[in-house]
Each structure stands twice: as structure tokens, then as C-alpha cells.
Amino acid sequence: MKIGAQFYTIRDFCKTKEDLYESLKKVANIGYTTVQLSGVCQYDPAEMKRELDRLGLKCVLTHTSPDRIQNDTLQVAADHTALGCDNVGLGGFDYSSEGGENKVPLFIETYTEPCKILKSEGKYFMYHNHAAEFKKVGNKTVMELMAEGMPKELMGFTVDTYWVQVGGADPADYIERLSGRVPVIHLKDCAYGQKMAVIGEGNINFDRVFKAAEASGTKYMMVEQDDCNGEDPFECLRRSYEYLKACGFN
């Protein structure tokens, strides 16, 4: 499994093309070889691919706007082909509002056809969870209902270890449950008080996460820290990288 940097971590340093390219260089210098482009400024996919190649980086996942996925699906697929990226990510769905847990049928209705189009173009739709997906509808979580309602050949899950834990579930367990549909996961540690932390500086049992991910077919583990608690996010990415490198990953 390869480790990578989720650029949402450094989104404040990616608001212009010049800053984005400089951030790519900094991430490559840390040692990362894969990235997820999310929360960054607009860019030309083919131009971005050339810059990634120059730095020895590969984009393995994006977060793409819901409107584009739903209404400009073929162009989304074409852009990802130009970028050299096979996975089209959705950052979330409105399950956190009151009664949001009952919106699973709406999600399935909304995204089934775009998922089919993406698949026909050689792309895989990936859903990123937060904590709300672990609310129960009867005796099942929203995540379980989503997995049952959308076949694995159409939709995968970018399991986010922090948000699974905050949702009251076990990250390794959910990666195992979703085996075969977790090509990319998010590594994010959870410290006391639900504080987002550098990998290895919180309380998530990552040894179990790594074993579950490997057994479930995960190819890429992306480091993401939405909130760096006032620290330099590049330094947080560096410490996470050093921890993961010590665990045998690169």
C-alpha cells in the first residue's frame, strides 16, 4: 500500500495555481508519492498531470463537486483521464441534518446513474464518510444501508478513520466490512476530546487499520488532517509521513 497526502490538509496554501504548484513541490520533498486533490483552486487537468509527473507524484483520488458529478459526468470522467486519476470522489452527503439519516434512498436515486456513466468510462465513484453515516436507521447504520443500496462495482468508500471513530464505530472493522470497495482510505488520528491529530499521536489503533486495509484490497492510504490545531500543516504531514515510513510504508 502506498501513502499519500490529502491536499485538503493544506487547502489554505493552494488558493492560486502558483501556490498549489509550490505545495505540490513541498509534499514531494517530504517524500509522498501520491496525492488527493481536494479543496484546491481550479486547475487544468492535463497541465496538472505534467506537473505531477515532473515531481514524481500521482493523483489517485479527487473530491469533485456534486453538481459536476451529477450534471457533467462525462466531462468529469474525461478530466480524470487527463489527470491520470481513476477514482472520482464525493466529499459527503447531507446526512448530518435533522432526519438526514433517512436520505439514503435519495442518495441512491441521485448517484446511481452518474456512477454507471463513470464506470462505463473506466472511473470508480468513491464516497467519503463523516460521523453522521453512523447514525442508525432501525438496526443498521447509514453506511450499511448505502453499501447495501449501491453495488460495489459502482461505488467504493473512502473510509475516514477519524470520522468512523467519532461516529462511535471501529475504523478497522468498517474497512473489513467494505472489503473489495476501499481502494483508497483516509488516515486521520483522533486524540482526546475528538481532536484531529498527526498519525500516531492520537488513540486510533493503526496497526489494526493497516492489517484490515491490506486484507481488504486498499491500494492507497491518504493522510488527511482537516484541523492542525494551529500547527504548520506541512509539518503535520511530515510527522505523519515519518510515522508511516517507520511502519514500513512509503
FISERO-196707 format. One record per residue (C-alpha): residue in three letters; residue number from 1; x, y, z. Coordinates in pm, 1 decimal, decimal comma, always signed. Layout:
BEGIN
<aa = ala; i = NUM; x = X; y = Y; z = Z>
...
This chain:
BEGIN
<aa = met; i = 1; x = +0,0; y = +0,0; z = +0,0>
<aa = lys; i = 2; x = +119,6; y = +349,3; z = -87,4>
<aa = ile; i = 3; x = +79,3; y = +650,5; z = +139,3>
<aa = gly; i = 4; x = -20,8; y = +991,7; z = +11,5>
<aa = ala; i = 5; x = -119,2; y = +1343,6; z = +110,1>
<aa = gln; i = 6; x = -479,6; y = +1464,5; z = +101,6>
<aa = phe; i = 7; x = -446,7; y = +1826,6; z = -9,8>
<aa = tyr; i = 8; x = -748,3; y = +1936,3; z = +193,8>
<aa = thr; i = 9; x = -495,9; y = +1938,8; z = +479,7>
<aa = ile; i = 10; x = -307,3; y = +2223,4; z = +309,1>
<aa = arg; i = 11; x = -603,4; y = +2387,9; z = +133,2>
<aa = asp; i = 12; x = -511,2; y = +2733,8; z = +265,8>
<aa = phe; i = 13; x = -184,1; y = +2708,7; z = +71,3>
<aa = cys; i = 14; x = -348,6; y = +2605,7; z = -257,0>
<aa = lys; i = 15; x = -569,3; y = +2901,5; z = -343,2>
<aa = thr; i = 16; x = -375,1; y = +3006,2; z = -654,0>
<aa = lys; i = 17; x = -208,8; y = +2795,5; z = -922,3>
<aa = glu; i = 18; x = +133,4; y = +2918,5; z = -815,9>
<aa = asp; i = 19; x = +71,3; y = +2829,2; z = -452,4>
<aa = leu; i = 20; x = -75,2; y = +2492,2; z = -549,7>
<aa = tyr; i = 21; x = +233,8; y = +2401,4; z = -753,1>
<aa = glu; i = 22; x = +460,8; y = +2515,1; z = -469,2>
<aa = ser; i = 23; x = +260,0; y = +2297,3; z = -228,8>
<aa = leu; i = 24; x = +298,3; y = +2000,2; z = -461,8>
<aa = lys; i = 25; x = +674,2; y = +2052,9; z = -450,2>
<aa = lys; i = 26; x = +675,4; y = +2068,2; z = -68,2>
<aa = val; i = 27; x = +471,7; y = +1748,6; z = -42,2>
<aa = ala; i = 28; x = +703,6; y = +1569,5; z = -284,0>
<aa = asn; i = 29; x = +1004,2; y = +1688,5; z = -84,0>
<aa = ile; i = 30; x = +857,0; y = +1534,1; z = +232,4>
<aa = gly; i = 31; x = +860,7; y = +1200,0; z = +49,4>
<aa = tyr; i = 32; x = +499,9; y = +1143,9; z = -55,4>
<aa = thr; i = 33; x = +448,5; y = +993,1; z = -400,0>
<aa = thr; i = 34; x = +68,4; y = +1007,9; z = -424,4>
<aa = val; i = 35; x = -184,1; y = +1284,5; z = -360,6>
<aa = gln; i = 36; x = -554,6; y = +1352,7; z = -345,1>
<aa = leu; i = 37; x = -658,0; y = +1685,2; z = -494,4>
<aa = ser; i = 38; x = -934,8; y = +1830,6; z = -280,0>
<aa = gly; i = 39; x = -1009,8; y = +2182,2; z = -161,2>
<aa = val; i = 40; x = -763,8; y = +2338,4; z = -405,8>
<aa = cys; i = 41; x = -803,8; y = +2608,6; z = -670,8>
<aa = gln; i = 42; x = -917,1; y = +2527,8; z = -1022,6>
<aa = tyr; i = 43; x = -654,6; y = +2372,0; z = -1247,2>
<aa = asp; i = 44; x = -619,5; y = +2234,0; z = -1597,5>
<aa = pro; i = 45; x = -610,0; y = +1852,9; z = -1564,7>
<aa = ala; i = 46; x = -356,1; y = +1793,8; z = -1843,9>
<aa = glu; i = 47; x = -127,8; y = +2068,4; z = -1715,1>
<aa = met; i = 48; x = -159,4; y = +1930,6; z = -1363,0>
<aa = lys; i = 49; x = -65,5; y = +1584,1; z = -1489,3>
<aa = arg; i = 50; x = +255,8; y = +1722,4; z = -1640,4>
<aa = glu; i = 51; x = +344,1; y = +1894,2; z = -1312,5>
<aa = leu; i = 52; x = +270,0; y = +1581,0; z = -1110,3>
<aa = asp; i = 53; x = +487,1; y = +1375,7; z = -1345,4>
<aa = arg; i = 54; x = +769,4; y = +1627,4; z = -1314,9>
<aa = leu; i = 55; x = +761,9; y = +1593,4; z = -934,8>
<aa = gly; i = 56; x = +722,2; y = +1215,6; z = -930,5>
<aa = leu; i = 57; x = +367,0; y = +1237,3; z = -795,0>
<aa = lys; i = 58; x = +42,6; y = +1066,0; z = -892,6>
<aa = cys; i = 59; x = -312,0; y = +1181,6; z = -817,9>
<aa = val; i = 60; x = -514,3; y = +877,8; z = -711,6>
<aa = leu; i = 61; x = -838,1; y = +1046,0; z = -597,6>
<aa = thr; i = 62; x = -1019,2; y = +1378,1; z = -611,4>
<aa = his; i = 63; x = -1313,4; y = +1534,0; z = -438,5>
<aa = thr; i = 64; x = -1536,3; y = +1665,6; z = -714,7>
<aa = ser; i = 65; x = -1840,6; y = +1889,4; z = -673,7>
<aa = pro; i = 66; x = -2177,8; y = +1713,0; z = -651,4>
<aa = asp; i = 67; x = -2316,6; y = +1933,1; z = -929,5>
<aa = arg; i = 68; x = -2042,7; y = +1831,3; z = -1174,3>
<aa = ile; i = 69; x = -2072,4; y = +1462,2; z = -1087,0>
<aa = gln; i = 70; x = -2448,0; y = +1472,9; z = -1140,1>
<aa = asn; i = 71; x = -2473,3; y = +1704,8; z = -1439,8>
<aa = asp; i = 72; x = -2139,3; y = +1695,3; z = -1622,1>
<aa = thr; i = 73; x = -2046,3; y = +1333,9; z = -1566,9>
<aa = leu; i = 74; x = -1876,3; y = +1261,4; z = -1898,4>
<aa = gln; i = 75; x = -1655,8; y = +1570,1; z = -1869,7>
<aa = val; i = 76; x = -1566,4; y = +1473,5; z = -1513,4>
<aa = ala; i = 77; x = -1453,1; y = +1135,3; z = -1644,0>
<aa = ala; i = 78; x = -1255,0; y = +1298,8; z = -1925,8>
<aa = asp; i = 79; x = -1086,5; y = +1536,9; z = -1682,2>
<aa = his; i = 80; x = -985,2; y = +1246,5; z = -1459,9>
<aa = thr; i = 81; x = -842,8; y = +1061,9; z = -1760,4>
<aa = ala; i = 82; x = -633,8; y = +1368,5; z = -1845,9>
<aa = leu; i = 83; x = -522,0; y = +1384,0; z = -1483,4>
<aa = gly; i = 84; x = -431,5; y = +1014,3; z = -1481,9>
<aa = cys; i = 85; x = -671,8; y = +950,2; z = -1194,3>
<aa = asp; i = 86; x = -914,7; y = +657,0; z = -1180,2>
<aa = asn; i = 87; x = -1115,3; y = +749,4; z = -868,1>
<aa = val; i = 88; x = -1380,2; y = +1024,0; z = -858,7>
<aa = gly; i = 89; x = -1455,2; y = +1123,7; z = -501,4>
<aa = leu; i = 90; x = -1758,9; y = +1280,5; z = -337,2>
<aa = gly; i = 91; x = -1678,2; y = +1454,7; z = -9,5>
<aa = gly; i = 92; x = -2009,5; y = +1374,4; z = +160,9>
<aa = phe; i = 93; x = -2387,5; y = +1393,3; z = +156,1>
<aa = asp; i = 94; x = -2637,1; y = +1574,9; z = +380,0>
<aa = tyr; i = 95; x = -2685,0; y = +1311,3; z = +646,7>
<aa = ser; i = 96; x = -2596,7; y = +1542,5; z = +937,6>
<aa = ser; i = 97; x = -2916,1; y = +1749,8; z = +934,1>
<aa = glu; i = 98; x = -3218,7; y = +1653,3; z = +1139,7>
<aa = gly; i = 99; x = -3368,4; y = +1343,3; z = +982,1>
<aa = gly; i = 100; x = -3075,6; y = +1320,5; z = +743,2>
<aa = glu; i = 101; x = -3031,3; y = +952,1; z = +814,0>
<aa = asn; i = 102; x = -3349,1; y = +888,2; z = +616,1>
<aa = lys; i = 103; x = -3197,5; y = +1028,1; z = +295,2>
<aa = val; i = 104; x = -3025,2; y = +707,9; z = +184,8>
<aa = pro; i = 105; x = -3288,9; y = +638,9; z = -86,8>
<aa = leu; i = 106; x = -3239,0; y = +995,4; z = -216,6>
<aa = phe; i = 107; x = -2862,8; y = +941,2; z = -231,2>
<aa = ile; i = 108; x = -2904,4; y = +618,2; z = -425,7>
<aa = glu; i = 109; x = -3153,4; y = +776,2; z = -666,0>
<aa = thr; i = 110; x = -2924,4; y = +1075,8; z = -720,9>
<aa = tyr; i = 111; x = -2598,7; y = +895,0; z = -782,6>
<aa = thr; i = 112; x = -2681,3; y = +559,3; z = -942,9>
<aa = glu; i = 113; x = -2684,0; y = +691,6; z = -1299,0>
<aa = pro; i = 114; x = -2366,6; y = +904,5; z = -1261,5>
<aa = cys; i = 115; x = -2194,9; y = +600,5; z = -1109,4>
<aa = lys; i = 116; x = -2292,8; y = +392,0; z = -1411,9>
<aa = ile; i = 117; x = -2161,3; y = +655,3; z = -1652,7>
<aa = leu; i = 118; x = -1833,4; y = +685,5; z = -1462,4>
<aa = lys; i = 119; x = -1792,4; y = +307,9; z = -1463,1>
<aa = ser; i = 120; x = -1851,8; y = +296,9; z = -1839,2>
<aa = glu; i = 121; x = -1566,4; y = +547,5; z = -1873,4>
<aa = gly; i = 122; x = -1330,8; y = +342,7; z = -1657,2>
<aa = lys; i = 123; x = -1371,6; y = +552,3; z = -1341,4>
<aa = tyr; i = 124; x = -1477,9; y = +449,8; z = -991,0>
<aa = phe; i = 125; x = -1704,6; y = +661,8; z = -773,4>
<aa = met; i = 126; x = -1580,3; y = +692,9; z = -414,5>
<aa = tyr; i = 127; x = -1788,6; y = +816,1; z = -119,2>
<aa = his; i = 128; x = -1616,8; y = +981,3; z = +178,3>
<aa = asn; i = 129; x = -1782,9; y = +938,7; z = +517,0>
<aa = his; i = 130; x = -1812,3; y = +1169,9; z = +813,9>
<aa = ala; i = 131; x = -1962,8; y = +1080,5; z = +1153,4>
<aa = ala; i = 132; x = -2329,6; y = +1114,1; z = +1052,0>
<aa = glu; i = 133; x = -2310,8; y = +797,7; z = +840,4>
<aa = phe; i = 134; x = -2302,1; y = +600,3; z = +1164,8>
<aa = lys; i = 135; x = -2646,2; y = +709,5; z = +1277,3>
<aa = lys; i = 136; x = -2885,1; y = +417,7; z = +1291,6>
<aa = val; i = 137; x = -3195,6; y = +363,2; z = +1081,8>
<aa = gly; i = 138; x = -3359,7; y = +81,5; z = +1267,8>
<aa = asn; i = 139; x = -3078,1; y = -159,2; z = +1348,3>
<aa = lys; i = 140; x = -2847,3; y = -56,4; z = +1060,8>
<aa = thr; i = 141; x = -2615,7; y = +240,2; z = +1013,6>
<aa = val; i = 142; x = -2642,6; y = +475,4; z = +718,3>
<aa = met; i = 143; x = -2307,8; y = +333,6; z = +595,5>
<aa = glu; i = 144; x = -2450,9; y = -18,0; z = +594,8>
<aa = leu; i = 145; x = -2761,0; y = +94,6; z = +406,6>
<aa = met; i = 146; x = -2551,2; y = +279,6; z = +149,2>
<aa = ala; i = 147; x = -2332,7; y = -26,5; z = +95,4>
<aa = glu; i = 148; x = -2640,9; y = -245,6; z = +52,4>
<aa = gly; i = 149; x = -2812,0; y = +1,1; z = -180,3>
<aa = met; i = 150; x = -2519,7; y = +64,3; z = -416,7>
<aa = pro; i = 151; x = -2331,7; y = -235,7; z = -561,6>
<aa = lys; i = 152; x = -1957,2; y = -244,4; z = -507,1>
<aa = glu; i = 153; x = -1885,2; y = -231,5; z = -880,1>
<aa = leu; i = 154; x = -2048,8; y = +114,0; z = -890,7>
<aa = met; i = 155; x = -1938,6; y = +272,5; z = -563,1>
<aa = gly; i = 156; x = -1649,2; y = +246,0; z = -323,4>
<aa = phe; i = 157; x = -1590,1; y = +410,0; z = +12,7>
<aa = thr; i = 158; x = -1305,9; y = +637,6; z = +115,9>
<aa = val; i = 159; x = -1322,0; y = +524,6; z = +477,7>
<aa = asp; i = 160; x = -1204,8; y = +808,6; z = +703,6>
<aa = thr; i = 161; x = -1060,2; y = +658,9; z = +1021,1>
<aa = tyr; i = 162; x = -1118,4; y = +968,4; z = +1236,6>
<aa = trp; i = 163; x = -1481,5; y = +1014,1; z = +1142,3>
<aa = val; i = 164; x = -1559,0; y = +644,5; z = +1186,7>
<aa = gln; i = 165; x = -1423,1; y = +665,5; z = +1540,9>
<aa = val; i = 166; x = -1611,3; y = +987,9; z = +1618,1>
<aa = gly; i = 167; x = -1925,2; y = +820,2; z = +1483,5>
<aa = gly; i = 168; x = -1889,1; y = +554,9; z = +1753,3>
<aa = ala; i = 169; x = -1769,6; y = +272,3; z = +1528,8>
<aa = asp; i = 170; x = -1441,2; y = +88,1; z = +1476,8>
<aa = pro; i = 171; x = -1230,6; y = +200,5; z = +1176,1>
<aa = ala; i = 172; x = -1064,6; y = -136,7; z = +1115,0>
<aa = asp; i = 173; x = -1399,2; y = -315,6; z = +1142,1>
<aa = tyr; i = 174; x = -1560,6; y = -92,5; z = +878,9>
<aa = ile; i = 175; x = -1268,8; y = -132,3; z = +641,1>
<aa = glu; i = 176; x = -1311,1; y = -509,8; z = +675,6>
<aa = arg; i = 177; x = -1688,4; y = -484,5; z = +620,1>
<aa = leu; i = 178; x = -1628,9; y = -290,2; z = +299,5>
<aa = ser; i = 179; x = -1360,0; y = -523,4; z = +167,9>
<aa = gly; i = 180; x = -1319,3; y = -500,5; z = -207,6>
<aa = arg; i = 181; x = -1452,9; y = -145,8; z = -229,1>
<aa = val; i = 182; x = -1191,4; y = +54,2; z = -35,1>
<aa = pro; i = 183; x = -908,8; y = +118,0; z = -285,3>
<aa = val; i = 184; x = -834,6; y = +445,7; z = -106,7>
<aa = ile; i = 185; x = -880,5; y = +529,7; z = +261,9>
<aa = his; i = 186; x = -812,5; y = +838,5; z = +472,9>
<aa = leu; i = 187; x = -575,0; y = +813,0; z = +766,0>
<aa = lys; i = 188; x = -658,0; y = +1069,6; z = +1032,2>
<aa = asp; i = 189; x = -585,8; y = +1021,1; z = +1401,9>
<aa = cys; i = 190; x = -821,6; y = +1104,7; z = +1687,9>
<aa = ala; i = 191; x = -685,0; y = +1237,7; z = +2016,6>
<aa = tyr; i = 192; x = -864,8; y = +1305,2; z = +2346,2>
<aa = gly; i = 193; x = -1154,5; y = +1546,7; z = +2306,7>
<aa = gln; i = 194; x = -1207,4; y = +1438,5; z = +1947,0>
<aa = lys; i = 195; x = -907,5; y = +1647,7; z = +1841,9>
<aa = met; i = 196; x = -770,0; y = +1567,5; z = +1497,9>
<aa = ala; i = 197; x = -409,4; y = +1457,9; z = +1533,2>
<aa = val; i = 198; x = -97,4; y = +1362,1; z = +1342,8>
<aa = ile; i = 199; x = -93,2; y = +989,2; z = +1264,4>
<aa = gly; i = 200; x = +44,7; y = +803,9; z = +1565,2>
<aa = glu; i = 201; x = -13,8; y = +1094,2; z = +1804,8>
<aa = gly; i = 202; x = -375,1; y = +1006,0; z = +1885,1>
<aa = asn; i = 203; x = -557,9; y = +694,9; z = +2002,6>
<aa = ile; i = 204; x = -664,0; y = +507,7; z = +1687,7>
<aa = asn; i = 205; x = -519,3; y = +157,0; z = +1664,3>
<aa = phe; i = 206; x = -347,3; y = +193,3; z = +1328,4>
<aa = asp; i = 207; x = -183,8; y = -148,3; z = +1341,2>
<aa = arg; i = 208; x = -533,4; y = -296,5; z = +1307,9>
<aa = val; i = 209; x = -627,0; y = -40,2; z = +1041,4>
<aa = phe; i = 210; x = -321,9; y = -132,8; z = +831,6>
<aa = lys; i = 211; x = -394,7; y = -506,3; z = +855,7>
<aa = ala; i = 212; x = -761,0; y = -456,0; z = +769,8>
<aa = ala; i = 213; x = -676,1; y = -229,0; z = +477,2>
<aa = glu; i = 214; x = -423,4; y = -469,3; z = +329,1>
<aa = ala; i = 215; x = -665,8; y = -761,9; z = +361,6>
<aa = ser; i = 216; x = -946,1; y = -554,6; z = +204,8>
<aa = gly; i = 217; x = -757,5; y = -457,7; z = -108,5>
<aa = thr; i = 218; x = -665,2; y = -99,9; z = -21,0>
<aa = lys; i = 219; x = -401,4; y = +43,9; z = -254,0>
<aa = tyr; i = 220; x = -359,4; y = +395,1; z = -116,7>
<aa = met; i = 221; x = -375,2; y = +543,6; z = +234,1>
<aa = met; i = 222; x = -408,1; y = +921,7; z = +222,1>
<aa = val; i = 223; x = -303,7; y = +1133,2; z = +519,7>
<aa = glu; i = 224; x = -561,9; y = +1399,3; z = +599,0>
<aa = gln; i = 225; x = -578,5; y = +1641,4; z = +890,6>
<aa = asp; i = 226; x = -857,5; y = +1894,1; z = +842,0>
<aa = asp; i = 227; x = -758,5; y = +2082,2; z = +1158,3>
<aa = cys; i = 228; x = -390,7; y = +2106,0; z = +1250,0>
<aa = asn; i = 229; x = -468,5; y = +2288,2; z = +1575,7>
<aa = gly; i = 230; x = -255,7; y = +2591,6; z = +1492,5>
<aa = glu; i = 231; x = +45,3; y = +2392,4; z = +1373,4>
<aa = asp; i = 232; x = +201,1; y = +2419,8; z = +1029,1>
<aa = pro; i = 233; x = +5,6; y = +2166,5; z = +820,8>
<aa = phe; i = 234; x = +316,2; y = +2075,7; z = +619,5>
<aa = glu; i = 235; x = +490,3; y = +1987,2; z = +945,9>
<aa = cys; i = 236; x = +189,8; y = +1772,8; z = +1042,8>
<aa = leu; i = 237; x = +208,7; y = +1597,1; z = +705,9>
<aa = arg; i = 238; x = +581,9; y = +1542,9; z = +761,9>
<aa = arg; i = 239; x = +535,4; y = +1384,8; z = +1106,6>
<aa = ser; i = 240; x = +257,8; y = +1160,2; z = +974,8>
<aa = tyr; i = 241; x = +484,2; y = +1056,0; z = +687,6>
<aa = glu; i = 242; x = +770,7; y = +973,8; z = +924,4>
<aa = tyr; i = 243; x = +538,9; y = +762,8; z = +1141,8>
<aa = leu; i = 244; x = +405,0; y = +572,5; z = +841,9>
<aa = lys; i = 245; x = +754,2; y = +527,5; z = +697,2>
<aa = ala; i = 246; x = +864,4; y = +378,2; z = +1030,6>
<aa = cys; i = 247; x = +571,3; y = +136,3; z = +995,9>
<aa = gly; i = 248; x = +712,9; y = +20,9; z = +662,2>
<aa = phe; i = 249; x = +509,2; y = +229,4; z = +417,2>
<aa = asn; i = 250; x = +621,3; y = +480,2; z = +156,4>
